[in-house]
Each structure stands twice: as structure tokens, then as C-alpha cells.
Amino acid sequence: MKFKDAQTKMIEYLNSSDFSNREDAQDTVSSIAILEKIISNGFITDNSQEGMCKSGYNTEIKRYYRIEERAYLSGFMKRETARKFVERLNTETNKIAFITQIDSTEEFDKLFYTTPRAVSGIPVTVENSATTESGIKKLYPFSIIKLVLPISAFNFAKKNAYLNKTEVVEHVVCIDPVYCRKATSVKGIYKDVLKILASISV
């Protein structure tokens, strides 16, 4: 699909039973309204995280746990929009944005899938567990946003975002550097992203 058609299709998907029945959709349901506005303003999102933090006791493994998230969202923008957006979000807010680099070499493609920890990235979820609550001294990376993607992953993500392979777009990532700040809060990443997008005219 062309970019405009893909925007409409992604909004339809967020409101569909296919999305609501996904195992990981529950945390996103409350954000659908603002995600629709973000998509309508030129950012077709393909992934997001709410910036939630959890701790407690797992009775199955008999361990205390703690999980901390950085809120983020990623997806596709038209090239001209992406360049303006990244510069402005990085200078006008306390959030971080970058355009994902795409590597088309076979060597990187193999490295990305066989040794993912060797590929540079930014941790967005950290966690740890211990037999006592006070035993959790340090949190370790659980999930990481990659700074570089192989062309195969880029094209697969475009397809999942309903975009034609020939559409000239950039993959953009926005991250809140502060752990546990919810994406939907007053100072959260969603409002900053929407504010910048709404002010850009291309």
C-alpha cells in the first residue's frame, strides 16, 4: 500500500479483534486513541512499550522479581518527515529519537540473527530476580532496541506495516531515557511525539 493507505489500515488493525486478542495487546489498549493520532500525523507505528514497572513474588519459581521499562515507540515515516522529526524531538524535548540504519550485507544479516547481542542497541527493559526481595541488587538488560537492522528485517517490518516495498520511508525509533515514566503520562513520550508531528508540515 501507499503510505496514506497504510496509515488507514494500521488504525483499522489497532481497533480489530486480531489486535485485541494478541497476548501482548493488553497494555496497549488504553493508548489506542493517542496512537491513532500519531499514525494519522505521519508515524505508522510498528512497536511500542508503555514504560511500566513491576515487582513482586513469583510463586511458581519462588523468587522475587523486578522489571523496569523505558517507554518507546517505533515505526515508519516518510523520509523528509523523519529527518525533521528526529532533529526536533532530540532538541525540543528530553526524549531520544533516531533513524535506524539499514545494512544490506549478508555478513550483517547472519550476525543479526545468530549473535544478536553482538549488534549494538539500547536496553529498554531491565530485570532481575532473587530468593529475597533485598537480594535484587542489579537489573540486567532483557530487551534491546537495535540501532542497525538488516535489510531483510527492514523489509519484513515494512510488509507488516502494510507498506509497499518500494515506498521510500525511514524506520524511526523514539525512546524515553527515564525508566518507569509511562508513555501516556503528562510528561510521557506519546505527547511529545504527537506535539512534534503535528507541527511538522512537509
N, C-alpha and C positions, 0 to 999 in steps of 0.2 A: 504494500500500500504506500501511497504518498504520505508525507508527514502529517498533513491535516487529517486525512482519513484514519491514520494510525492513532492520532490523539482521541478521536471519537471512539474507536474500537477499544482502546485501553480503558476509557471511562466506563464503557459498557461492561467490560470484563470485571472491573472493580465492584460493580453492582450486581454481578451474576452469582448464581449458586455455585458455579465452578470455583470461583474465588472464595466465597464464604465457607465452602466445605473443605478448603485446604487446611492442613494441620497447623500451619504457621500463620493463618489469617486472623486468628482471634485478637492478637494485639494491635492489628492494623485497622480493624473495623471502625473504631472511634475516630480515625484520622481520614476516612474516605472523603469527606466533604472538602477538606483543605487539599488533599492530594488531587482531587478533581480540578480545583482551581490552578494548582501548579501545572498540571498536564495541559489545561486549556491555555495557559500563558506561555507554552513553548517548551516544557520539560516533560518528555514521556518517560516516566519513572519505570525502572525495571526491578528495583530492590529498595527496601527501606528498613529502618530499625528505630524503635521508639525511644531508646535511651533509658530503659528501665533497669532497676537494680533489685536483686532478690537475694534473700538469705534465709536459712532455716535448717531443718534437720531431715535427712532422708532416712526413713525408717527401714527401707529395703537394704541399703548398704551400711546403715548405722554410722553415718558420718554427717557432720555439719558442713554446710556449703555456703559460698558467697559468689554471686555473679554480678558483674557491673558492665553496663553497656555505654558506649558512645552512640548518640543518635546519628543517623546518616541517611542519605538517600542517593541513589544513582540512577542514571538513565541517559536518554539521548536528547540532544539539542541540535538545531541547525548550526552549522559551523560559525557563522557570524554572531549568532546569539550566544553561543558557548564562550567565545573569546571575550565578549563584553561582560558576560555574566561572571565568569571566573575572576576577572580583574576586579570587578566591583564588589563581589562578595568578600574577597580577600582584603580589600582596603576599607570598606564601609561597615563591616561587621566583625565580630570576634569568631566567626566560623571560617572553616577552611574549604576551599574548592580547588579541584584540578581536573584537567583533561587527561584521560587515560591514554598513555602511549600504546600504540599498536605495533607489535613486532611480527613480521611475516616470515621469519626464517624457520626452517624445520627444526633447527637446533633448539630454539627457544620454545617452540611448540612441545617438544619432547620434555624439556626441563620443567615446563609449567605443570604438566600432568604427572610426571614421575617423581619430581622432587619439589613440591610446591613451597616448602619452607625456604628453599634457596632463592625464591623470587621475592624481590623487595616489596614490602607492603606496610600498612598502618594497622595496628591492632584496634579493633572496635568492640571486642568483647574479651574480658579477662575473668578468670575464675580460679577457684581452688576449693579443696575440702580437707577436713581433718577430723580426727576422732573426738576432739574437744573444740568448743566454739572459739576459745582463745588460741587454739593451735593454728588458725589460719593467719599466717604471718605475711604471706606474699601472694599476689594474684598473677597468674600466668596467662599469656595470650591463648584464646580459644578460637576466635575467628579474626581474619585479617583481610583488609581491602587491598587488592593488588594495584600497584602503580602502573604496571605494564600488563597487557593482555596479548595472547597470541591471536592472529587474525581469525583462526577457527572459532575461538571463544567470542570474539567481537561479532562475527557474522551470525553465530548462534543466538547471541543476545538480541541482535537486530531482528532476527526472524521471530523471536518470542515477543518482541515489542511491536509486531505486525508491520515492520518497515521493509520496504523493498531493499534488496541487496545493493542496488545502485543509488539509493538515497545518500546524499552527502551529509553526514552527521558526525558529531563527536560524542564520545561516551564521557559523561561528566559525573564526578563524584563530589558530594558535599558532606563534610564531617563536622560535628560539634566536638571540639577538643576536650570538653568537660564531660567526664563520666557522670552518669545518673541525672543529667539535665534532660527532661522529657522533651521530645520533639514538638509536642503540641502546647508547651508552656508559653507564657508571655515572652520569655527570652529564648525560646526554643528555635531550632533550626528551620522548621517549616515556615514560620512567619517571616524570617529573614530572607529565605529563598523566594517566597512569594512576592515580598516587597521589591526585591531587585528585579525579578522577572517582569513584574507589572510596569516597571518604569523604563524598561528597555523597548525601544522601537527599532525594528530592523527593516 
